[in-house]
Amino acid sequence: MKKLKGQIILFLILEFFWIIWNNSWDYMTWLYGLIIVVPVVLLFGKGVYIFEGVKLTPMGLLYSFKYVGVFIVALIKSNIDVIFRVLDPKLPVKPGIVRIETQLKSPMARMILANSITLTPGTFVVDIKENILYVHWIEVCCDSDPQKITQEIAGRFEKILNKIYE
């Protein structure tokens, strides 16, 4: 059942991007997409384990949209912070690598968390070992308290991802 769920999700994602890239809602575009996507999913979708844990529910979809909103707000805030640090040399820059321990169990949720952290200016995921992320941070703070560091960098993302994937 898990394999079928992964194949269905892969099919929906590929078909969605097919329609977006072709910029057409015409039924022929959908049909051509089916002709191309179905064989791809049948050939390569058997080993898709990364979608395990995805909740295909209305609440899961709602939290996915909420996640995008939270990510955009974090992206804007961190961009402004980095801009001010570049323009004003008096602002503190204390770079370092910190260790973050995530509670997320799904590989997809951890991947999204790592990508979200990396895409947010001022942070960059250097390495991932199971549920441990090593992050280069523009200003290491929080007195090296692991829980505060995790909350500061990943807390807002992790809460919503937990509702989507766990």
PyMOL commands that set and color helices and strands:
alter all, ss='L'
color gray80, all
select helices_A, chain A and resi 2-22+27-47+58-87+107-119+142-144+146-165
alter helices_A, ss='H'
color red, helices_A
select strands_A, chain A and resi 96-101+123-129+132-137
alter strands_A, ss='S'
color yellow, strands_A
deselect
rebuild
show_as cartoon
